[in-house]
Amino acid sequence: MPSIVPAPTSPDQRAWVVIPLYNEASVIGDVVRSLLPHFQNVVCVDDGSTDGSAAAAREAGALLVQHPVNLGQGAALQTGISYALAHRSCDFIVTFDADGQHRIEDALEMLALARSEQLAIVFGSRFLDDRTNPGLAKKVILKTAVWVTNMTTSLKLTDAHNGLRVIRRDAAARIELKQDRMAHATEIVLQLSRTKLPWKEHPVELIYTDYSKAKGQSVLNSVNILVDLVVR
């Protein structure tokens, strides 16, 4: 693709944020409102939520796409990517989690890096510095996921299951996710590796909040990753 495109003034009109959304009504409004000063287009894909997440995202100012039933995070991510690519103004897609664990500052740094170095993909990694402490059990499982992913792709990552990514349009157009659960994180790396387009990792911090801990997301996601790695 592309020649270098200068970073636009805020809010960025050329980078679209895609957020898979499932039962995060209490936090999604704050996540969307924090993104909108920096990104003109924030797309939430509500994956059959039952707690009012869709209404909360829409009221906060997000573009909303809805699945009538829960299809899984991979399906929601694919829907959001396809929706963004249907708009000619989309040069980059930023994938972002709904639960408030990602930092906007990291997303902006990754996007600036992609533009300045003409990178097609920038992966966020919580293991390139010591700001994030996922806990021993989760770290072991995540490192196992990295090992499996690196064995099955041409990329050598330090963090294979981080939902914060920047993907240029030409790379995003080659994504066709079939895995609906946590295994989609390995699948998307595999598909991006096949593009042979330039990529880098960038250090990011994940914020494990009282909210996410109360929901048990850290342990649950670790178990889901392990199960999906075994059954794929």
Backbone as CSV, one residue per row, in Angstrom:
resi,resn,N_x,N_y,N_z,CA_x,CA_y,CA_z,C_x,C_y,C_z
1,MET,0.879,-1.160,0.000,0.000,0.000,0.000,0.875,1.154,0.000
2,PRO,0.894,1.649,0.741,0.776,3.030,1.091,2.084,3.783,1.193
3,SER,1.970,4.978,0.874,3.035,5.909,1.180,2.771,6.421,2.599
4,ILE,3.770,7.145,3.137,3.590,7.655,4.491,2.473,8.686,4.511
5,VAL,1.555,8.536,5.443,0.483,9.504,5.639,0.750,10.206,6.965
6,PRO,0.877,11.522,6.958,1.136,12.222,8.216,0.017,11.974,9.221
7,ALA,0.374,11.892,10.488,-0.631,11.708,11.523,-1.559,12.912,11.531
8,PRO,-2.864,12.692,11.422,-3.811,13.805,11.390,-3.987,14.421,12.776
9,THR,-4.542,15.612,12.791,-4.854,16.228,14.069,-6.022,15.494,14.711
10,SER,-6.102,15.566,16.037,-7.179,14.885,16.760,-8.516,15.599,16.508
11,PRO,-9.615,14.838,16.488,-9.624,13.377,16.500,-9.224,12.798,15.149
12,ASP,-8.499,11.694,15.194,-7.998,11.020,14.000,-9.169,10.496,13.170
13,GLN,-9.221,10.909,11.916,-10.312,10.482,11.041,-9.959,9.249,10.215
14,ARG,-8.682,8.854,10.207,-8.239,7.786,9.314,-7.972,6.469,10.025
15,ALA,-7.968,6.488,11.345,-7.788,5.264,12.129,-9.090,4.957,12.853
16,TRP,-9.625,3.782,12.617,-10.891,3.367,13.217,-10.609,2.406,14.363
17,VAL,-11.239,2.640,15.506,-11.107,1.757,16.658,-12.236,0.730,16.629
18,VAL,-11.880,-0.544,16.782,-12.863,-1.638,16.795,-12.826,-2.301,18.170
19,ILE,-13.993,-2.356,18.818,-14.104,-2.900,20.168,-15.126,-4.030,20.196
20,PRO,-14.699,-5.291,20.359,-15.664,-6.370,20.615,-16.280,-6.139,21.995
21,LEU,-17.610,-6.290,22.090,-18.304,-5.894,23.310,-19.276,-6.983,23.755
22,TYR,-19.120,-7.423,24.998,-20.062,-8.395,25.558,-20.214,-8.164,27.058
23,ASN,-21.381,-7.713,27.450,-21.734,-7.520,28.858,-20.702,-6.690,29.626
24,GLU,-20.468,-5.479,29.117,-19.563,-4.537,29.778,-20.260,-3.190,29.988
25,ALA,-21.562,-3.227,30.330,-22.364,-2.002,30.398,-21.825,-0.987,31.389
26,SER,-21.215,-1.446,32.467,-20.774,-0.518,33.512,-19.501,0.235,33.154
27,VAL,-18.764,-0.229,32.148,-17.481,0.409,31.821,-17.373,0.895,30.386
28,ILE,-18.177,0.372,29.468,-17.972,0.671,28.052,-18.186,2.147,27.738
29,GLY,-19.100,2.804,28.448,-19.316,4.223,28.204,-18.067,5.038,28.460
30,ASP,-17.396,4.761,29.567,-16.158,5.483,29.893,-15.063,5.180,28.872
31,VAL,-14.986,3.922,28.420,-13.973,3.551,27.425,-14.204,4.319,26.129
32,VAL,-15.443,4.354,25.666,-15.762,5.064,24.416,-15.502,6.557,24.562
33,ARG,-15.978,7.149,25.651,-15.800,8.595,25.849,-14.325,8.987,25.938
34,SER,-13.496,8.104,26.470,-12.066,8.420,26.556,-11.379,8.328,25.198
35,LEU,-11.927,7.506,24.296,-11.340,7.343,22.971,-11.754,8.445,21.991
36,LEU,-12.963,8.944,22.112,-13.505,9.852,21.102,-12.736,11.167,20.931
37,PRO,-12.103,11.723,21.946,-11.291,12.919,21.678,-10.103,12.648,20.757
38,HIS,-9.722,11.392,20.628,-8.544,11.022,19.838,-8.892,10.329,18.518
39,PHE,-10.043,9.672,18.467,-10.456,8.910,17.282,-11.893,9.279,16.926
40,GLN,-12.085,9.702,15.685,-13.437,10.103,15.271,-14.381,8.915,15.195
41,ASN,-13.862,7.753,14.812,-14.707,6.582,14.586,-14.351,5.464,15.555
42,VAL,-15.232,5.226,16.518,-15.092,4.140,17.479,-16.267,3.194,17.259
43,VAL,-15.963,1.965,16.843,-16.992,0.988,16.497,-17.070,-0.065,17.593
44,CYS,-18.212,-0.188,18.223,-18.450,-1.263,19.180,-19.304,-2.332,18.518
45,VAL,-18.844,-3.569,18.584,-19.620,-4.695,18.054,-20.211,-5.430,19.247
46,ASP,-21.499,-5.173,19.500,-22.157,-5.810,20.634,-22.503,-7.248,20.272
47,ASP,-21.905,-8.173,21.009,-22.006,-9.596,20.678,-23.094,-10.280,21.513
48,GLY,-24.347,-9.809,21.355,-25.468,-10.424,22.051,-25.507,-10.133,23.537
49,SER,-25.039,-8.947,23.951,-25.053,-8.605,25.380,-26.479,-8.587,25.925
50,THR,-26.595,-8.886,27.212,-27.900,-8.916,27.871,-28.004,-7.878,28.982
51,ASP,-26.992,-7.007,29.109,-26.944,-6.092,30.256,-27.042,-4.618,29.873
52,GLY,-27.444,-4.310,28.639,-27.539,-2.913,28.229,-26.258,-2.331,27.681
53,SER,-25.286,-3.177,27.365,-24.015,-2.691,26.828,-24.201,-1.900,25.535
54,ALA,-25.085,-2.377,24.665,-25.289,-1.716,23.373,-25.780,-0.292,23.574
55,ALA,-26.761,-0.109,24.445,-27.295,1.226,24.704,-26.231,2.130,25.317
56,ALA,-25.437,1.589,26.233,-24.394,2.380,26.875,-23.347,2.834,25.858
57,ALA,-22.970,1.947,24.936,-21.985,2.302,23.915,-22.538,3.366,22.972
58,ARG,-23.780,3.202,22.559,-24.396,4.171,21.639,-24.533,5.535,22.308
59,GLU,-24.976,5.556,23.550,-25.148,6.825,24.259,-23.824,7.542,24.463
60,ALA,-22.740,6.785,24.578,-21.419,7.395,24.752,-20.867,7.965,23.448
61,GLY,-21.474,7.589,22.306,-21.051,8.136,21.024,-20.419,7.156,20.067
62,ALA,-20.433,5.872,20.397,-19.831,4.870,19.512,-20.743,4.573,18.330
63,LEU,-20.134,4.177,17.216,-20.871,3.519,16.143,-21.160,2.099,16.618
64,LEU,-22.372,1.628,16.409,-22.771,0.350,16.994,-23.184,-0.648,15.919
65,VAL,-22.593,-1.834,15.990,-23.006,-2.978,15.177,-23.395,-4.071,16.167
66,GLN,-24.496,-4.776,15.907,-24.977,-5.744,16.879,-25.124,-7.140,16.289
67,HIS,-24.683,-8.152,17.042,-25.019,-9.540,16.774,-26.274,-9.878,17.582
68,PRO,-27.280,-10.499,16.975,-28.497,-10.821,17.727,-28.264,-11.849,18.826
69,VAL,-27.244,-12.690,18.664,-26.893,-13.681,19.682,-25.382,-13.646,19.881
70,ASN,-24.918,-14.221,20.979,-23.490,-14.251,21.276,-22.774,-15.232,20.361
71,LEU,-21.829,-14.726,19.565,-21.083,-15.550,18.613,-19.627,-15.736,19.015
72,GLY,-19.156,-14.984,19.998,-17.774,-15.102,20.445,-16.941,-13.909,20.014
73,GLN,-15.840,-13.695,20.736,-15.014,-12.512,20.511,-14.393,-12.478,19.122
74,GLY,-14.003,-13.630,18.608,-13.424,-13.661,17.269,-14.405,-13.185,16.217
75,ALA,-15.649,-13.639,16.337,-16.683,-13.228,15.388,-16.956,-11.736,15.494
76,ALA,-16.987,-11.221,16.724,-17.222,-9.792,16.914,-16.089,-8.968,16.316
77,LEU,-14.871,-9.438,16.500,-13.729,-8.731,15.944,-13.780,-8.721,14.421
78,GLN,-14.128,-9.858,13.815,-14.222,-9.921,12.361,-15.315,-8.994,11.837
79,THR,-16.448,-8.958,12.518,-17.526,-8.056,12.116,-17.060,-6.607,12.159
80,GLY,-16.346,-6.241,13.216,-15.874,-4.871,13.338,-14.849,-4.506,12.286
81,ILE,-13.936,-5.418,11.991,-12.938,-5.176,10.957,-13.611,-4.988,9.605
82,SER,-14.559,-5.862,9.286,-15.271,-5.755,8.003,-16.052,-4.450,7.906
83,TYR,-16.664,-4.046,9.004,-17.434,-2.798,9.029,-16.512,-1.604,8.772
84,ALA,-15.372,-1.568,9.450,-14.447,-0.451,9.264,-13.909,-0.398,7.836
85,LEU,-13.560,-1.562,7.288,-13.001,-1.608,5.937,-14.013,-1.197,4.871
86,ALA,-15.291,-1.272,5.200,-16.332,-0.859,4.247,-16.351,0.656,4.054
87,HIS,-15.583,1.375,4.858,-15.523,2.837,4.767,-14.173,3.259,4.200
88,ARG,-14.199,4.059,3.161,-12.974,4.445,2.470,-12.060,5.299,3.333
89,SER,-12.598,5.902,4.375,-11.793,6.749,5.251,-10.899,5.952,6.189
90,CYS,-11.049,4.628,6.201,-10.295,3.788,7.136,-8.947,3.393,6.533
91,ASP,-7.866,3.947,7.092,-6.511,3.563,6.695,-5.905,2.555,7.665
92,PHE,-6.270,2.681,8.945,-5.774,1.794,9.996,-6.931,1.362,10.882
93,ILE,-6.801,0.169,11.448,-7.740,-0.314,12.457,-6.965,-0.524,13.751
94,VAL,-7.515,0.002,14.837,-6.971,-0.222,16.169,-7.935,-1.143,16.901
95,THR,-7.496,-2.347,17.255,-8.360,-3.237,18.028,-8.127,-2.953,19.510
96,PHE,-9.225,-2.836,20.252,-9.169,-2.316,21.616,-10.176,-3.084,22.463
97,ASP,-9.814,-3.421,23.696,-10.714,-4.180,24.560,-11.743,-3.269,25.225
98,ALA,-12.873,-3.864,25.601,-14.002,-3.108,26.141,-13.935,-2.892,27.636
99,ASP,-13.020,-3.569,28.332,-13.080,-3.605,29.792,-12.209,-2.571,30.493
100,GLY,-11.584,-1.675,29.736,-10.800,-0.615,30.345,-9.365,-0.982,30.673
101,GLN,-8.886,-2.129,30.192,-7.523,-2.553,30.517,-6.471,-1.965,29.581
102,HIS,-6.870,-1.448,28.431,-5.905,-0.874,27.500,-5.764,0.625,27.715
103,ARG,-4.561,1.132,27.473,-4.272,2.551,27.617,-4.307,3.229,26.248
104,ILE,-5.038,4.343,26.177,-5.124,5.083,24.925,-3.748,5.590,24.506
105,GLU,-2.919,5.970,25.477,-1.573,6.456,25.158,-0.784,5.405,24.378
106,ASP,-0.951,4.144,24.752,-0.249,3.068,24.038,-0.761,2.943,22.611
107,ALA,-2.081,3.016,22.455,-2.657,2.915,21.113,-2.154,4.040,20.220
108,LEU,-2.079,5.243,20.748,-1.608,6.385,19.965,-0.138,6.233,19.589
109,GLU,0.667,5.743,20.521,2.088,5.515,20.219,2.256,4.461,19.131
110,MET,1.471,3.390,19.213,1.545,2.329,18.216,1.132,2.831,16.840
111,LEU,0.105,3.653,16.798,-0.357,4.207,15.531,0.687,5.146,14.932
112,ALA,1.295,5.965,15.769,2.351,6.869,15.287,3.539,6.072,14.750
113,LEU,3.874,4.976,15.423,4.970,4.118,14.964,4.647,3.507,13.606
114,ALA,3.418,3.021,13.443,3.012,2.427,12.162,3.133,3.439,11.034
115,ARG,2.716,4.649,11.306,2.757,5.679,10.264,4.194,6.109,9.964
116,SER,4.980,6.323,10.980,6.326,6.864,10.763,7.261,5.855,10.116
117,GLU,7.035,4.562,10.403,7.923,3.532,9.862,7.259,2.689,8.772
118,GLN,6.103,3.116,8.306,5.357,2.403,7.267,5.168,0.928,7.617
119,LEU,4.724,0.674,8.827,4.453,-0.679,9.289,3.008,-1.043,9.005
120,ALA,2.788,-2.298,8.624,1.429,-2.764,8.380,0.768,-3.263,9.655
121,ILE,1.562,-3.727,10.614,1.022,-4.283,11.851,1.909,-3.869,13.014
122,VAL,1.293,-3.425,14.091,2.004,-3.204,15.350,1.248,-3.962,16.431
123,PHE,1.939,-4.905,17.064,1.357,-5.696,18.138,1.726,-5.085,19.483
124,GLY,0.761,-4.932,20.367,1.067,-4.515,21.721,1.591,-5.686,22.521
125,SER,2.623,-5.454,23.343,3.175,-6.514,24.186,3.339,-6.028,25.617
126,ARG,2.755,-6.778,26.552,2.902,-6.451,27.981,4.190,-7.022,28.549
127,PHE,4.965,-7.770,27.734,6.160,-8.435,28.228,7.456,-7.807,27.729
128,LEU,7.371,-6.644,27.089,8.577,-5.940,26.656,9.124,-5.014,27.736
129,ASP,8.344,-4.779,28.776,8.840,-4.070,29.951,8.142,-4.659,31.173
130,ASP,8.393,-4.076,32.334,7.890,-4.689,33.562,6.734,-3.922,34.197
131,ARG,6.013,-3.118,33.398,4.911,-2.341,33.962,3.697,-3.193,34.311
132,THR,3.489,-4.292,33.598,2.300,-5.119,33.790,2.643,-6.357,34.593
133,ASN,1.831,-6.641,35.590,2.005,-7.858,36.391,0.737,-8.701,36.304
134,PRO,0.692,-9.653,35.380,-0.532,-10.448,35.198,-0.727,-11.517,36.260
135,GLY,0.261,-11.748,37.089,0.188,-12.848,38.052,0.867,-14.083,37.473
136,LEU,1.366,-14.930,38.355,2.182,-16.059,37.914,1.411,-17.023,37.020
137,ALA,0.202,-17.432,37.452,-0.559,-18.430,36.686,-0.885,-17.922,35.294
138,LYS,-1.370,-16.694,35.206,-1.724,-16.134,33.907,-0.484,-15.959,33.035
139,LYS,0.631,-15.536,33.660,1.856,-15.327,32.890,2.350,-16.632,32.284
140,VAL,2.284,-17.728,33.053,2.717,-19.028,32.535,1.868,-19.440,31.339
141,ILE,0.547,-19.262,31.457,-0.345,-19.658,30.363,-0.138,-18.765,29.146
142,LEU,0.031,-17.468,29.374,0.262,-16.555,28.254,1.582,-16.848,27.552
143,LYS,2.602,-17.198,28.322,3.883,-17.551,27.717,3.768,-18.853,26.916
144,THR,2.918,-19.781,27.409,2.659,-21.005,26.646,1.977,-20.668,25.327
145,ALA,1.032,-19.736,25.383,0.342,-19.304,24.164,1.321,-18.678,23.183
146,VAL,2.268,-17.907,23.698,3.295,-17.311,22.832,4.106,-18.406,22.145
147,TRP,4.497,-19.413,22.912,5.304,-20.507,22.351,4.544,-21.223,21.238
148,VAL,3.266,-21.528,21.479,2.457,-22.214,20.458,2.311,-21.332,19.223
149,THR,2.014,-20.053,19.444,1.831,-19.137,18.317,3.108,-19.005,17.496
150,ASN,4.244,-18.878,18.161,5.508,-18.723,17.443,5.912,-19.996,16.695
151,MET,5.453,-21.150,17.194,5.726,-22.408,16.504,4.899,-22.552,15.231
152,THR,3.742,-21.876,15.178,2.826,-22.062,14.055,2.809,-20.886,13.088
153,THR,3.572,-19.829,13.373,3.622,-18.682,12.477,5.073,-18.313,12.219
154,SER,5.259,-17.392,11.290,6.609,-16.916,10.985,7.000,-15.729,11.859
155,LEU,6.103,-15.310,12.716,6.393,-14.194,13.607,6.944,-14.713,14.931
156,LYS,7.814,-13.958,15.541,8.350,-14.312,16.849,7.944,-13.215,17.831
157,LEU,6.820,-13.428,18.478,6.249,-12.432,19.368,6.613,-12.721,20.817
158,THR,6.471,-11.683,21.646,6.623,-11.867,23.090,5.277,-11.932,23.799
159,ASP,4.202,-11.532,23.099,2.853,-11.520,23.690,1.854,-11.788,22.580
160,ALA,1.329,-13.001,22.550,0.481,-13.412,21.422,-1.005,-13.160,21.659
161,HIS,-1.410,-12.933,22.910,-2.840,-12.784,23.213,-3.133,-11.419,23.824
162,ASN,-2.627,-10.391,23.184,-2.896,-9.022,23.592,-3.851,-8.418,22.569
163,GLY,-4.991,-7.920,23.033,-6.005,-7.419,22.112,-5.739,-6.044,21.548
164,LEU,-4.655,-5.384,21.991,-4.329,-4.059,21.471,-3.388,-4.216,20.276
165,ARG,-3.899,-3.867,19.102,-3.133,-3.997,17.858,-3.449,-2.815,16.955
166,VAL,-2.520,-2.469,16.100,-2.756,-1.512,15.021,-2.513,-2.258,13.715
167,ILE,-3.496,-2.222,12.828,-3.433,-3.002,11.587,-3.759,-2.096,10.405
168,ARG,-2.831,-1.992,9.483,-3.053,-1.163,8.302,-4.110,-1.800,7.404
169,ARG,-4.738,-1.010,6.590,-5.866,-1.475,5.788,-5.528,-2.692,4.927
170,ASP,-4.364,-2.676,4.268,-4.030,-3.779,3.374,-3.846,-5.084,4.137
171,ALA,-3.340,-5.011,5.367,-3.210,-6.215,6.191,-4.568,-6.655,6.730
172,ALA,-5.376,-5.690,7.176,-6.691,-6.020,7.726,-7.588,-6.691,6.694
173,ALA,-7.418,-6.311,5.424,-8.252,-6.884,4.369,-7.999,-8.375,4.164
174,ARG,-6.884,-8.869,4.689,-6.550,-10.290,4.521,-6.937,-11.121,5.746
175,ILE,-7.597,-10.500,6.698,-8.034,-11.219,7.897,-9.416,-11.814,7.663
176,GLU,-9.556,-13.092,7.943,-10.847,-13.776,7.861,-10.919,-14.768,9.022
177,LEU,-11.349,-14.278,10.156,-11.333,-15.080,11.376,-12.463,-16.105,11.376
178,LYS,-12.120,-17.330,11.714,-13.091,-18.418,11.836,-13.239,-18.888,13.279
179,GLN,-12.179,-18.674,14.084,-12.217,-19.084,15.481,-12.984,-18.035,16.281
180,ASP,-13.999,-18.470,17.018,-14.839,-17.512,17.715,-14.363,-17.225,19.133
181,ARG,-13.697,-18.181,19.769,-13.310,-17.990,21.166,-11.885,-17.432,21.237
182,MET,-11.171,-17.711,22.340,-9.857,-17.100,22.527,-8.842,-17.528,21.459
183,ALA,-9.085,-18.655,20.795,-8.153,-19.121,19.769,-8.052,-18.152,18.600
184,HIS,-8.996,-17.221,18.485,-8.905,-16.250,17.396,-7.645,-15.391,17.524
185,ALA,-7.122,-15.241,18.752,-5.930,-14.422,18.938,-4.715,-15.060,18.266
186,THR,-4.633,-16.381,18.308,-3.582,-17.085,17.578,-3.860,-17.055,16.078
187,GLU,-5.124,-17.214,15.717,-5.512,-17.229,14.303,-5.173,-15.904,13.616
188,ILE,-5.430,-14.778,14.285,-5.175,-13.493,13.648,-3.676,-13.277,13.447
189,VAL,-2.863,-13.747,14.379,-1.412,-13.654,14.212,-0.965,-14.496,13.016
190,LEU,-1.512,-15.709,12.897,-1.177,-16.588,11.780,-1.520,-15.929,10.447
191,GLN,-2.717,-15.363,10.355,-3.138,-14.745,9.097,-2.303,-13.507,8.773
192,LEU,-1.983,-12.720,9.789,-1.146,-11.546,9.544,0.276,-11.940,9.161
193,SER,0.776,-13.038,9.727,2.131,-13.481,9.377,2.210,-13.876,7.905
194,ARG,1.119,-14.411,7.384,1.098,-14.846,5.978,1.121,-13.679,4.996
195,THR,0.807,-12.474,5.455,0.840,-11.318,4.551,2.261,-10.915,4.194
196,LYS,3.240,-11.293,5.045,4.654,-10.919,4.848,4.849,-9.401,4.857
197,LEU,3.921,-8.683,5.454,4.010,-7.235,5.536,4.822,-6.829,6.768
198,PRO,5.411,-5.650,6.762,6.295,-5.244,7.868,5.528,-5.050,9.182
199,TRP,6.165,-5.493,10.283,5.497,-5.438,11.580,6.526,-5.181,12.679
200,LYS,6.018,-4.774,13.831,6.824,-4.627,15.031,5.939,-4.884,16.244
201,GLU,6.607,-5.148,17.373,5.929,-5.120,18.661,6.233,-3.789,19.341
202,HIS,5.330,-3.399,20.248,5.522,-2.158,20.998,5.123,-2.402,22.447
203,PRO,5.927,-1.939,23.403,5.583,-2.176,24.810,4.326,-1.425,25.227
204,VAL,3.428,-2.125,25.904,2.195,-1.529,26.409,1.989,-1.982,27.848
205,GLU,1.159,-1.246,28.543,0.789,-1.610,29.912,-0.678,-2.007,29.947
206,LEU,-0.968,-3.164,30.520,-2.351,-3.558,30.751,-2.722,-3.245,32.190
207,ILE,-3.867,-2.600,32.356,-4.336,-2.193,33.676,-5.353,-3.222,34.165
208,TYR,-4.937,-4.059,35.111,-5.853,-5.030,35.699,-6.619,-4.328,36.815
209,THR,-7.857,-3.947,36.518,-8.658,-3.116,37.408,-9.404,-3.953,38.437
210,ASP,-9.923,-3.279,39.459,-10.776,-3.960,40.431,-11.985,-4.570,39.732
211,TYR,-12.479,-3.859,38.711,-13.637,-4.362,37.958,-13.313,-5.679,37.267
212,SER,-12.188,-5.734,36.559,-11.859,-6.957,35.822,-11.541,-8.096,36.780
213,LYS,-10.892,-7.770,37.903,-10.595,-8.812,38.876,-11.874,-9.348,39.506
214,ALA,-12.838,-8.448,39.760,-14.106,-8.867,40.358,-14.873,-9.790,39.426
215,LYS,-14.734,-9.552,38.116,-15.394,-10.422,37.140,-14.646,-11.736,36.947
216,GLY,-13.440,-11.812,37.493,-12.655,-13.028,37.336,-12.063,-13.177,35.962
217,GLN,-11.910,-12.056,35.221,-11.458,-12.137,33.839,-10.041,-12.686,33.723
218,SER,-9.175,-12.324,34.658,-7.792,-12.753,34.543,-7.692,-14.276,34.547
219,VAL,-8.330,-14.908,35.522,-8.282,-16.367,35.607,-9.080,-17.005,34.481
220,LEU,-10.282,-16.487,34.237,-11.137,-17.077,33.214,-10.483,-17.028,31.846
221,ASN,-9.922,-15.884,31.478,-9.278,-15.772,30.174,-8.079,-16.697,30.061
222,SER,-7.360,-16.875,31.157,-6.220,-17.793,31.146,-6.680,-19.213,30.867
223,VAL,-7.744,-19.626,31.533,-8.286,-20.977,31.313,-8.785,-21.114,29.885
224,ASN,-9.483,-20.098,29.381,-9.991,-20.151,28.003,-8.855,-20.285,26.998
225,ILE,-7.780,-19.546,27.226,-6.630,-19.632,26.332,-6.061,-21.039,26.341
226,LEU,-5.892,-21.602,27.527,-5.317,-22.934,27.637,-6.204,-23.973,26.953
227,VAL,-7.520,-23.897,27.196,-8.444,-24.853,26.585,-8.396,-24.763,25.068
228,ASP,-8.433,-23.532,24.550,-8.440,-23.362,23.098,-7.135,-23.815,22.460
229,LEU,-6.017,-23.630,23.166,-4.738,-24.110,22.642,-4.725,-25.627,22.553
230,VAL,-5.378,-26.299,23.518,-5.414,-27.764,23.542,-6.308,-28.309,22.449
231,VAL,-7.459,-27.651,22.209,-8.452,-28.238,21.296,-8.302,-27.773,19.866
232,ARG,-7.461,-26.758,19.578,-7.355,-26.281,18.208,-6.773,-27.365,17.294
